[in-house]
């Protein structure tokens, strides 16, 4: 994932990011099966997908925390 792509993801909503994470996890499962059956030649692709998933999950968590802080600020 390039930096430009990551910046584009920052403006998406949590529901869209969650859907993207599920798609990436499904793709990772397919790649894992491909690696085990030796039909997938690019072994690093799985590692890169794991990193993308972790980045997405971090972004989701960050949005959740910032969203809660904004709600608390408006109550004060």
C-alpha positions, -999 to 999 in steps of 0.1 A, spaced: 0 0 0 15 33 -10 13 64 11 -11 81 -13 -34 51 -10 -32 52 28 -41 90 28 -71 82 7 -82 56 33 -81 81 61 -112 99 47 -133 67 46 -158 57 72 -153 29 97 -179 7 80 -161 10 47 -127 2 63 -142 -28 81 -155 -41 48 -121 -36 32 -104 -56 61 -128 -85 55 -120 -85 18 -82 -85 25 -86 -113 50 -104 -134 24 -77 -127 -1 -51 -136 25 -68 -170 30 -67 -177 -7 -31 -168 -9 -23 -190 21 -39 -219 4 -21 -211 -28 13 -211 -11 6 -244 6 -4 -260 -27 25 -243 -44 3 -226 -70 12 -192 -56 47 -181 -66 49 -148 -47 53 -157 -11 58 -121 0 23 -112 -11 9 -128 21 32 -108 43 23 -76 25 -14 -83 29 -9 -89 66 7 -55 69 -21 -38 50 -47 -55 73 -28 -43 104 -26 -8 90 -64 -8 83 -72 -21 118 -50 6 133 -67 33 113 -101 19 124 -91 20 160 -77 55 157 -110 67 142 -129 50 170 -108 68 196 -110 102 179 -147 98 175 -152 91 212 -131 121 221 -151 144 199 -183 132 215 -169 139 250 -157 174 240 -192 183 228 -207 172 261 -185 196 281 
